[in-house]
Amino acid sequence: MTLTVAHISPIMSVIAGLLILIMPRLLNLVVAIFLILNGLIGLGLLKWLHM
């Protein structure tokens, strides 16, 4: 399986969900990081993720 930009967002969602389940106090931090990374990927600013 090849990972593309389309696969990164769902993988980040699963990881963020697991972190929130394990440590609910991290909710603000996890959501902020997820939104920032998702925005950067959507804008195409993280070119190194294009494999």
N, CA, C and O atoms as a printed pandas DataFrame, in Angstrom:
     atom_number atom_name residue_name chain_id  residue_number  x_coord  y_coord  z_coord
0              1         N          MET        A               1    0.840   -1.183    0.000
1              2        CA          MET        A               1    0.000    0.000    0.000
2              3         C          MET        A               1    0.881    1.241    0.000
3              4         O          MET        A               1    1.814    1.352    0.796
4              5         N          THR        A               2    0.585    2.151   -0.879
5              6        CA          THR        A               2    1.313    3.414   -0.907
6              7         C          THR        A               2    0.529    4.485   -0.164
7              8         O          THR        A               2   -0.686    4.613   -0.309
8              9         N          LEU        A               3    1.249    5.234    0.621
9             10        CA          LEU        A               3    0.618    6.321    1.363
10            11         C          LEU        A               3    0.675    7.600    0.541
11            12         O          LEU        A               3    1.730    7.991    0.043
12            13         N          THR        A               4   -0.468    8.238    0.411
13            14        CA          THR        A               4   -0.529    9.522   -0.282
14            15         C          THR        A               4   -1.082   10.554    0.695
15            16         O          THR        A               4   -1.380   10.240    1.848
16            17         N          VAL        A               5   -1.212   11.774    0.225
17            18        CA          VAL        A               5   -1.735   12.846    1.065
18            19         C          VAL        A               5   -3.169   12.526    1.489
19            20         O          VAL        A               5   -3.596   12.919    2.575
20            21         N          ALA        A               6   -3.903   11.826    0.652
21            22        CA          ALA        A               6   -5.283   11.475    0.981
22            23         C          ALA        A               6   -5.357   10.519    2.164
23            24         O          ALA        A               6   -6.381   10.464    2.845
24            25         N          HIS        A               7   -4.299    9.769    2.418
25            26        CA          HIS        A               7   -4.281    8.825    3.530
26            27         C          HIS        A               7   -3.812    9.458    4.840
27            28         O          HIS        A               7   -4.071    8.915    5.913
28            29         N          ILE        A               8   -3.139   10.579    4.765
29            30        CA          ILE        A               8   -2.548   11.182    5.960
30            31         C          ILE        A               8   -3.612   11.681    6.930
31            32         O          ILE        A               8   -3.486   11.470    8.136
32            33         N          SER        A               9   -4.649   12.334    6.433
33            34        CA          SER        A               9   -5.683   12.900    7.307
34            35         C          SER        A               9   -6.409   11.825    8.126
35            36         O          SER        A               9   -6.577   12.009    9.331
36            37         N          PRO        A              10   -6.846   10.717    7.524
37            38        CA          PRO        A              10   -7.480    9.679    8.342
38            39         C          PRO        A              10   -6.533    9.044    9.359
39            40         O          PRO        A              10   -6.952    8.690   10.461
40            41         N          ILE        A              11   -5.279    8.902    8.998
41            42        CA          ILE        A              11   -4.302    8.341    9.937
42            43         C          ILE        A              11   -4.113    9.292   11.112
43            44         O          ILE        A              11   -4.050    8.860   12.263
44            45         N          MET        A              12   -4.023   10.609   10.815
45            46        CA          MET        A              12   -3.903   11.603   11.894
46            47         C          MET        A              12   -5.140   11.586   12.782
47            48         O          MET        A              12   -5.031   11.761   13.995
48            49         N          SER        A              13   -6.304   11.379   12.198
49            50        CA          SER        A              13   -7.540   11.341   12.979
50            51         C          SER        A              13   -7.548   10.173   13.952
51            52         O          SER        A              13   -7.949   10.323   15.106
52            53         N          VAL        A              14   -7.109    9.019   13.491
53            54        CA          VAL        A              14   -7.068    7.835   14.362
54            55         C          VAL        A              14   -6.079    8.058   15.501
55            56         O          VAL        A              14   -6.384    7.758   16.655
56            57         N          ILE        A              15   -4.912    8.576   15.189
57            58        CA          ILE        A              15   -3.905    8.828   16.222
58            59         C          ILE        A              15   -4.412    9.861   17.225
59            60         O          ILE        A              15   -4.242    9.691   18.432
60            61         N          ALA        A              16   -5.038   10.935   16.727
61            62        CA          ALA        A              16   -5.571   11.967   17.617
62            63         C          ALA        A              16   -6.659   11.390   18.510
63            64         O          ALA        A              16   -6.703   11.685   19.704
64            65         N          GLY        A              17   -7.532   10.575   17.947
65            66        CA          GLY        A              17   -8.595    9.957   18.738
66            67         C          GLY        A              17   -8.049    9.052   19.827
67            68         O          GLY        A              17   -8.549    9.055   20.952
68            69         N          LEU        A              18   -7.035    8.283   19.499
69            70        CA          LEU        A              18   -6.422    7.405   20.505
70            71         C          LEU        A              18   -5.764    8.211   21.624
71            72         O          LEU        A              18   -5.879    7.861   22.798
72            73         N          LEU        A              19   -5.075    9.288   21.254
73            74        CA          LEU        A              19   -4.444   10.126   22.276
74            75         C          LEU        A              19   -5.479   10.754   23.198
75            76         O          LEU        A              19   -5.263   10.844   24.407
76            77         N          ILE        A              20   -6.602   11.188   22.635
77            78        CA          ILE        A              20   -7.646   11.797   23.451
78            79         C          ILE        A              20   -8.270   10.752   24.376
79            80         O          ILE        A              20   -8.601   11.060   25.521
80            81         N          LEU        A              21   -8.433    9.516   23.888
81            82        CA          LEU        A              21   -8.972    8.456   24.743
82            83         C          LEU        A              21   -8.026    8.117   25.888
83            84         O          LEU        A              21   -8.460    7.880   27.015
84            85         N          ILE        A              22   -6.733    8.098   25.591
85            86        CA          ILE        A              22   -5.746    7.739   26.613
86            87         C          ILE        A              22   -5.579    8.861   27.627
87            88         O          ILE        A              22   -5.572    8.615   28.834
88            89         N          MET        A              23   -5.446   10.092   27.141
89            90        CA          MET        A              23   -5.234   11.239   28.035
90            91         C          MET        A              23   -6.172   12.377   27.636
91            92         O          MET        A              23   -5.805   13.204   26.801
92            93         N          PRO        A              24   -7.371   12.437   28.212
93            94        CA          PRO        A              24   -8.346   13.461   27.832
94            95         C          PRO        A              24   -7.865   14.896   28.077
95            96         O          PRO        A              24   -8.366   15.826   27.445
96            97         N          ARG        A              25   -6.917   15.086   28.972
97            98        CA          ARG        A              25   -6.406   16.435   29.224
98            99         C          ARG        A              25   -5.674   17.015   28.024
99           100         O          ARG        A              25   -5.476   18.228   27.944
100          101         N          LEU        A              26   -5.272   16.166   27.098
101          102        CA          LEU        A              26   -4.547   16.624   25.915
102          103         C          LEU        A              26   -5.469   17.099   24.798
103          104         O          LEU        A              26   -5.004   17.414   23.703
104          105         N          LEU        A              27   -6.771   17.152   25.066
105          106        CA          LEU        A              27   -7.735   17.442   24.011
106          107         C          LEU        A              27   -7.405   18.729   23.259
107          108         O          LEU        A              27   -7.364   18.721   22.028
108          109         N          ASN        A              28   -7.172   19.815   23.953
109          110        CA          ASN        A              28   -6.885   21.096   23.279
110          111         C          ASN        A              28   -5.631   21.011   22.421
111          112         O          ASN        A              28   -5.622   21.476   21.281
112          113         N          LEU        A              29   -4.587   20.426   22.959
113          114        CA          LEU        A              29   -3.328   20.323   22.226
114          115         C          LEU        A              29   -3.469   19.425   20.998
115          116         O          LEU        A              29   -3.008   19.775   19.911
116          117         N          VAL        A              30   -4.101   18.279   21.172
117          118        CA          VAL        A              30   -4.247   17.332   20.060
118          119         C          VAL        A              30   -5.094   17.947   18.946
119          120         O          VAL        A              30   -4.754   17.826   17.769
120          121         N          VAL        A              31   -6.187   18.599   19.311
121          122        CA          VAL        A              31   -7.051   19.212   18.300
122          123         C          VAL        A              31   -6.311   20.340   17.578
123          124         O          VAL        A              31   -6.429   20.470   16.360
124          125         N          ALA        A              32   -5.562   21.142   18.300
125          126        CA          ALA        A              32   -4.818   22.236   17.675
126          127         C          ALA        A              32   -3.777   21.705   16.695
127          128         O          ALA        A              32   -3.672   22.203   15.574
128          129         N          ILE        A              33   -3.019   20.716   17.101
129          130        CA          ILE        A              33   -1.991   20.140   16.215
130          131         C          ILE        A              33   -2.642   19.500   14.994
131          132         O          ILE        A              33   -2.155   19.654   13.874
132          133         N          PHE        A              34   -3.746   18.779   15.210
133          134        CA          PHE        A              34   -4.447   18.141   14.095
134          135         C          PHE        A              34   -4.929   19.180   13.081
135          136         O          PHE        A              34   -4.749   19.005   11.876
136          137         N          LEU        A              35   -5.535   20.249   13.567
137          138        CA          LEU        A              35   -6.052   21.267   12.657
138          139         C          LEU        A              35   -4.933   21.976   11.898
139          140         O          LEU        A              35   -5.072   22.251   10.707
140          141         N          ILE        A              36   -3.834   22.272   12.573
141          142        CA          ILE        A              36   -2.707   22.936   11.910
142          143         C          ILE        A              36   -2.110   22.037   10.836
143          144         O          ILE        A              36   -1.888   22.484    9.711
144          145         N          LEU        A              37   -1.848   20.772   11.167
145          146        CA          LEU        A              37   -1.275   19.852   10.185
146          147         C          LEU        A              37   -2.230   19.599    9.033
147          148         O          LEU        A              37   -1.810   19.545    7.877
148          149         N          ASN        A              38   -3.505   19.443    9.337
149          150        CA          ASN        A              38   -4.494   19.216    8.286
150          151         C          ASN        A              38   -4.559   20.419    7.341
151          152         O          ASN        A              38   -4.664   20.252    6.126
152          153         N          GLY        A              39   -4.499   21.611    7.895
153          154        CA          GLY        A              39   -4.500   22.812    7.062
154          155         C          GLY        A              39   -3.266   22.916    6.188
155          156         O          GLY        A              39   -3.360   23.264    5.011
156          157         N          LEU        A              40   -2.102   22.615    6.763
157          158        CA          LEU        A              40   -0.860   22.680    5.987
158          159         C          LEU        A              40   -0.844   21.642    4.874
159          160         O          LEU        A              40   -0.386   21.924    3.767
160          161         N          ILE        A              41   -1.337   20.452    5.158
161          162        CA          ILE        A              41   -1.401   19.411    4.130
162          163         C          ILE        A              41   -2.391   19.818    3.043
163          164         O          ILE        A              41   -2.119   19.644    1.856
164          165         N          GLY        A              42   -3.544   20.363    3.449
165          166        CA          GLY        A              42   -4.551   20.778    2.481
166          167         C          GLY        A              42   -4.073   21.895    1.573
167          168         O          GLY        A              42   -4.436   21.941    0.397
168          169         N          LEU        A              43   -3.270   22.788    2.102
169          170        CA          LEU        A              43   -2.734   23.885    1.299
170          171         C          LEU        A              43   -1.535   23.467    0.447
171          172         O          LEU        A              43   -1.087   24.221   -0.417
172          173         N          GLY        A              44   -1.028   22.275    0.693
173          174        CA          GLY        A              44    0.103   21.792   -0.079
174          175         C          GLY        A              44    1.428   22.333    0.397
175          176         O          GLY        A              44    2.409   22.302   -0.347
176          177         N          LEU        A              45    1.484   22.833    1.633
177          178        CA          LEU        A              45    2.718   23.424    2.139
178          179         C          LEU        A              45    3.709   22.374    2.648
179          180         O          LEU        A              45    4.893   22.667    2.815
180          181         N          LEU        A              46    3.234   21.167    2.891
181          182        CA          LEU        A              46    4.139   20.096    3.323
182          183         C          LEU        A              46    4.428   19.204    2.115
183          184         O          LEU        A              46    3.869   18.115    1.981
184          185         N          LYS        A              47    5.298   19.681    1.252
185          186        CA          LYS        A              47    5.592   18.981   -0.005
186          187         C          LYS        A              47    6.280   17.638    0.226
187          188         O          LYS        A              47    6.185   16.752   -0.623
188          189         N          TRP        A              48    6.966   17.466    1.349
189          190        CA          TRP        A              48    7.695   16.213    1.589
190          191         C          TRP        A              48    6.740   15.062    1.846
191          192         O          TRP        A              48    7.166   13.907    1.841
192          193         N          LEU        A              49    5.438   15.345    2.074
193          194        CA          LEU        A              49    4.464   14.266    2.265
194          195         C          LEU        A              49    3.965   13.707    0.951
195          196         O          LEU        A              49    3.324   12.655    0.931
196          197         N          HIS        A              50    4.247   14.394   -0.157
197          198        CA          HIS        A              50    3.818   13.892   -1.470
198          199         C          HIS        A              50    4.808   12.838   -1.936
199          200         O          HIS        A              50    5.903   13.151   -2.404
200          201         N          MET        A              51    4.398   11.582   -1.798
201          202        CA          MET        A              51    5.300   10.482   -2.156
202          203         C          MET        A              51    4.964    9.960   -3.542
203          204         O          MET        A              51    5.611    9.031   -4.025
